[in-house]
Amino acid sequence: MERKSDQELNIRELMDSFGTDLYRTCFVYLSDAHLAEDAMQETFIKAWRARETFRGQASPKTWLTRIAINVCKDMLRTGWFRQVDRKISLDDLPEAEAPPLSEDDALITAVMALPTKLKTVILLTYYWGMPARDVAQALGIAVPTVYLRQNKAQQLLKTNLEGWYRDE
């Protein structure tokens, strides 16, 4: 990633490069498209404000991911989330615009059903292609914890998807 000067990141380039992935990461945490958009925007605002403190010890992708995860955690801690029941009954939902998920979406559905800690590690490792060291840095955990969460997620997915795939 190029820098405008020695101390300034080009936020526009970061937005273009990582905006979609950060949005998806926020969606995994918040399970709401509008909140994920807000979190992504807040992530870039915080990155803009902190651009001069970026020391380059981590990649910009890892740095932004860490900011996004912290923004999502902050959002989940707010009083609004504790006070409002966000559960909606199936009768209250509007008609689906798209057909229901097909069998091909079983893996995506199974990954999204994982607990947040496991889902996040899977997302960063397999979707973003981040090495375990960067995942650990982005999540603020130890590298062995990343491997433990990957293994736990893989075990859960194997159990939940039994019969869906061919194990030859």
N, C-alpha and C positions, 0 to 999 in steps of 0.2 A: 504494500500500500504506500503510495507516495505521500509525502508531507509537503505542505505549503512552505513551511519554514522548519527550522530545527525542532521547535516546540509545539507546532500546531498540526493536528490531523485534519484532513479534508473530510468534513462530516458528510458532504454531498456524496463523495465516493463511497464512504462507509454505508450510507443509506442505500445507495444503488446496489452495492455488493451484498449486504447482509440484511436488508430490510425484510424481505420475505421470510428468511430463515428465523429472524428474531420474532417476527409476528407469529410464526408457527410455534416457536418455543413458548411464547407468552400464552398462546391458545392452550397448549398442553397444561400449563400451570393453572389457568383461570377458567378453562372450559366455557368461554364466552367470547364470541367474535368481537363485539364492541369493546369489551374490557381489554382484550388482547391488543386492539388498535390503540387504545389509550395508553396501555403499558409500553407498547413499542414507541409511541411518540414521546412518552416520558423518558424512555431509555435514551433516545437521541438528544433530548434536551439536557439530560444529566451528562451525557458524553460531551456535548458542546461546552457545557459549563466547566467540565473537568479536563478539557482537551490539553491544557497546558501542564497538567499533572501526569499525563500518560508518559511513562518512562520507557516503554518498549520492552519491559521484562516479559511480557506476554504478547501474543499476537493481537492485533486489533479485534479479531473475531472472538478470541477468548475474553478480552477485556469487555467488549460489548455484551457478550453472553452473561458474564458475571453481573453487569449492571442490570440487564433485563431480568435475570432471576431475582435479584434483590428488589427490583421494582415490583415484580409480581408478588413476592413474599410480603412486601409492605402493603400492597393492595389487599391481600388476604387478611392482614392483621387489623384493618380499619374497622371502626365501629359499625359501619354500614353492613359489612359481611357478617358480623356477629348478630346484628339485629334483624336483618331481612332474611326471610325464608325464600331462597331462590329456587326451590323445587316447584315444578309445575306439573299438574296432573296431565295425563295423556289426553284427557277429554278437552283440556284447554288449548292444546297445541293446534296451530292451523294445519290445513292439508299440506302434505309434502309436495314440493315443486318437482323433486327428482324421485325416481323410483327408489324403493328401499335398497339397502346394501345387498350386493350379490355375494355369492360364495367367494369371489375373488377378493372381496374386501374383508375377509375373515381375519387376516393377519393384522390389518390396520385397526380393526375393531378390537382385537385382542390386545394390541399394544396400548391403545387408548384406555383400555380397562385396567391396566396395571396401576399400582399405587404411584403417586407422583414421583417419589424418589427413584423408583425403578424406571419409570417411563422417561424421565429426564435423561438418565444415563443412556438408555437405548437411543433416544432421539439424538443426543449429542454424538454418540459413538457411531451409529450406523447411518443416520440421515445426514448429519453435518460432516461425518468422516473425521472427527477430532480424535487424536491419539489420547490414550488414557491420562497422560500427564496433563494435557490441556483440559480435559474434562474435569480432572481433579482440581485444577486451578480455577476453572470457571465456577465450580460448585463449592469450592472452599473445603474440600475433603481430601483425604489421603488417597494415593494411587491404589493401594490394596483395597480400599473401600469401593473404588470404581469397579474393580474386578469382581468383588463380592456381589455388588448390585447387578452387574452384567450376568453373572452366573445365576443369581436368584431369578432375575427376569427371564432368562432363557429357560430355566426349569418350569416356571409358571406358564410361559408360552407353549412349551412342549406339552404340558399337561392339558392346557386349555384348547390346544389345536390338535389333539390326538384324533386321528382319523381324517383330518382335513388334508394332510399331506401324505405322501408315500414315503415311508421309511424303508429304503431298500438296502 
